[in-house]
C-alpha cells in the first residue's frame, strides 16, 4: 500500500511539473533544419555529422527534441550548465543559431546502440519500475516508456544514448555539478539531482546499459 501511495504522489508531481514547465516556457524561435545543416560542421566533429556520436563520451543528438537542445545550448552559453568543452562552442552561437541547430539535429535519425546483456535486466527494472523503498521513481515517468522524453517539458530523449555520457551526467547530478551553484537550473533539475543521489554506481551503470539499447 505504501508503494502505491508513493507512485500516485510521484505521478501527480510529474504531471504538475510538466504542465508548469510547458506553460512557463518562453515561445522559442523557429529553427530551420536547412540552416542548421549548414552550421553543424563544428558540432559533427564530436557528435557526428548526423548527430550519432562514435565517441561514448559525447552524446547522440539525433532525434533529440529541439526544445531541449536549444535550452541546453543557451544554458551553456550563459555559464549555467557546467561543461568546459562545450561552453566555448556555445559562446559563439546566437539564439537563431541554436534554434537552427536544434531543428537540424531533431530531424536526424538515431541509429541506436546495443544494450550490455550483463546489466540490461537490472537497468530495465529501475527504468520501468523504480525502487519505492529507496524513493527512486521509474525513469519512464518523465522520459517515457521508450525513452523519447517530452519536448515541451524539456525532458530529453534518453534512448540509445552513449553510456559513458549518461553515467557522467548522473554522477554530475548526484554531485550537484551539472549546473553552476549560483545559476538558475532548468525545471526538473532539482528532481534529477535528488533521484541521482539515491542511485548507487551499480544502479547508474545498469541504467546506462539499458538505455543504450532502448529503442
Helices and strands as residue ranges (DSSP letters): H 2-24, H 33-39, H 41-47, H 66-78, H 84-91, H 95-106, H 120-129, G 132-134, H 140-143, H 163-175, H 189-197, H 201-213
